[in-house]
Amino acid sequence: MDYHSRITSEPGKRGGKPCIRGLRITVYDVLEMLAAGQTHEAILADFPELDTDDILACLAFAADRERQLASVHG
């Protein structure tokens, strides 16, 4: 998935952390919920402004970030 159109960073919003579509929901918020065992459906129920592709974009962002770190440290 190409997450670039869904994940944005703005200096004045949430400290410049990557957010979903300019909303105040960060990638890290979603990743923490997933890590805590919440299902996609539960996250979407808690945040109706999100959709499934937003969650997938967070996962793709995290995978890309991990790949970048691995190439720097590898």
NUDREN-639283 format. One line per 8 residues: number of its first residue (from 1); their letters; for each residue x, y, z of N, C-alpha, C. Coordinates in nm, 3 decimals. Layout:
<atoms>
NUM> A> X/Y/Z/X/Y/Z/X/Y/Z | ...
</atoms>
This chain:
<atoms>
1> MDYHSRIT> 0.084/-0.118/0.000/0.000/0.000/0.000/0.088/0.124/0.000 | 0.049/0.223/-0.079/0.118/0.351/-0.079/0.053/0.440/0.026 | 0.121/0.455/0.138/0.065/0.529/0.251/0.086/0.679/0.240 | 0.163/0.724/0.145/0.204/0.865/0.139/0.087/0.962/0.127 | -0.021/0.923/0.066/-0.135/1.013/0.053/-0.220/1.016/0.181 | -0.199/0.921/0.271/-0.280/0.913/0.393/-0.207/0.959/0.518 | -0.077/0.948/0.519/0.001/0.983/0.637/0.065/1.120/0.613 | 0.035/1.213/0.702/0.084/1.350/0.689/0.156/1.391/0.817
9> SEPGKRGG> 0.245/1.488/0.802/0.313/1.545/0.918/0.307/1.697/0.906 | 0.257/1.761/1.010/0.250/1.907/1.014/0.318/1.953/1.142 | 0.412/2.047/1.132/0.488/2.090/1.250/0.401/2.132/1.368 | 0.289/2.198/1.345/0.205/2.247/1.454/0.101/2.149/1.504 | 0.096/2.032/1.447/-0.007/1.935/1.485/0.059/1.814/1.549 | 0.020/1.786/1.673/0.070/1.670/1.748/0.222/1.664/1.745 | 0.286/1.780/1.756/0.431/1.786/1.762/0.501/1.740/1.635 | 0.431/1.745/1.523/0.491/1.703/1.396/0.491/1.554/1.374
17> KPCIRGLR> 0.428/1.479/1.465/0.422/1.334/1.448/0.337/1.299/1.326 | 0.366/1.186/1.263/0.286/1.144/1.148/0.141/1.117/1.190 | 0.049/1.184/1.121/-0.094/1.171/1.150/-0.166/1.113/1.028 | -0.287/1.071/1.051/-0.368/1.012/0.944/-0.452/1.121/0.880 | -0.430/1.144/0.751/-0.506/1.238/0.668/-0.526/1.375/0.733 | -0.427/1.424/0.802/-0.437/1.556/0.862/-0.520/1.561/0.990 | -0.571/1.448/1.032/-0.647/1.442/1.156/-0.550/1.446/1.273 | -0.601/1.454/1.393/-0.515/1.457/1.511/-0.488/1.316/1.566
25> ITVYDVLE> -0.514/1.216/1.485/-0.488/1.076/1.522/-0.354/1.037/1.462 | -0.258/1.001/1.548/-0.125/0.969/1.497/-0.116/0.822/1.455 | -0.017/0.796/1.372/0.016/0.659/1.334/0.043/0.578/1.460 | 0.115/0.639/1.554/0.152/0.568/1.677/0.029/0.533/1.761 | -0.073/0.621/1.761/-0.198/0.590/1.833/-0.256/0.459/1.780 | -0.265/0.450/1.649/-0.324/0.331/1.586/-0.237/0.208/1.610 | -0.106/0.223/1.596/-0.017/0.109/1.618/-0.024/0.060/1.762 | -0.034/0.151/1.857/-0.046/0.111/1.998/-0.176/0.035/2.022
33> MLAAGQTH> -0.285/0.079/1.959/-0.412/0.008/1.975/-0.403/-0.133/1.917 | -0.341/-0.145/1.800/-0.324/-0.277/1.740/-0.236/-0.365/1.827 | -0.127/-0.309/1.880/-0.037/-0.385/1.966/-0.105/-0.429/2.094 | -0.203/-0.352/2.139/-0.277/-0.387/2.260/-0.384/-0.493/2.233 | -0.397/-0.532/2.106/-0.491/-0.639/2.073/-0.625/-0.592/2.021 | -0.642/-0.461/2.000/-0.768/-0.414/1.945/-0.780/-0.456/1.799 | -0.898/-0.491/1.759/-0.923/-0.529/1.621/-0.943/-0.404/1.536 | -0.933/-0.422/1.406/-0.961/-0.311/1.314/-1.101/-0.258/1.340
41> EAILADFP> -1.194/-0.350/1.359/-1.334/-0.311/1.379/-1.350/-0.225/1.505 | -1.280/-0.261/1.612/-1.288/-0.184/1.737/-1.229/-0.045/1.719 | -1.119/-0.036/1.648/-1.057/0.095/1.624/-1.150/0.181/1.540 | -1.209/0.124/1.437/-1.300/0.199/1.351/-1.425/0.242/1.426 | -1.469/0.162/1.522/-1.584/0.200/1.603/-1.550/0.317/1.696 | -1.427/0.316/1.750/-1.383/0.425/1.838/-1.352/0.552/1.761 | -1.308/0.538/1.637/-1.270/0.652/1.555/-1.340/0.643/1.419 | -1.467/0.681/1.413/-1.544/0.664/1.289/-1.491/0.747/1.171
49> ELDTDDIL> -1.403/0.844/1.199/-1.345/0.922/1.090/-1.237/0.844/1.014 | -1.195/0.729/1.069/-1.097/0.644/1.003/-1.166/0.537/0.919 | -1.090/0.481/0.826/-1.139/0.365/0.752/-1.029/0.259/0.748 | -1.062/0.145/0.695/-0.969/0.033/0.695/-0.838/0.068/0.625 | -0.845/0.144/0.517/-0.722/0.181/0.447/-0.632/0.269/0.533 | -0.689/0.346/0.625/-0.608/0.425/0.717/-0.526/0.335/0.809 | -0.587/0.229/0.858/-0.517/0.134/0.944/-0.406/0.063/0.866 | -0.438/0.022/0.744/-0.338/-0.043/0.659/-0.224/0.053/0.626
57> ACLAFAAD> -0.255/0.181/0.609/-0.151/0.281/0.582/-0.058/0.294/0.703 | -0.112/0.286/0.824/-0.028/0.292/0.944/0.067/0.173/0.948 | 0.018/0.057/0.915/0.102/-0.063/0.913/0.209/-0.053/0.805 | 0.172/-0.002/0.688/0.269/0.015/0.580/0.375/0.118/0.618 | 0.334/0.226/0.684/0.427/0.328/0.731/0.527/0.265/0.829 | 0.476/0.187/0.924/0.563/0.123/1.024/0.660/0.026/0.957 | 0.611/-0.050/0.860/0.698/-0.145/0.789/0.807/-0.072/0.713 | 0.771/0.038/0.649/0.869/0.116/0.575/0.971/0.178/0.669
65> RERQLASV> 0.926/0.230/0.781/1.018/0.289/0.879/1.115/0.182/0.930 | 1.065/0.064/0.956/1.150/-0.046/1.004/1.253/-0.086/0.898 | 1.208/-0.090/0.773/1.300/-0.122/0.663/1.410/-0.018/0.653 | 1.375/0.109/0.670/1.474/0.216/0.664/1.575/0.202/0.779 | 1.526/0.173/0.899/1.616/0.155/1.013/1.708/0.036/0.992 | 1.655/-0.072/0.939/1.734/-0.192/0.917/1.844/-0.166/0.815 | 1.815/-0.085/0.714/1.918/-0.058/0.612/2.026/0.034/0.666 | 1.992/0.121/0.760/2.090/0.211/0.821/2.181/0.134/0.916
73> HG> 2.120/0.042/0.993/2.194/-0.031/1.095/2.248/-0.165/1.045 | 2.208/-0.204/0.926/2.247/-0.336/0.878/2.374/-0.330/0.806
</atoms>
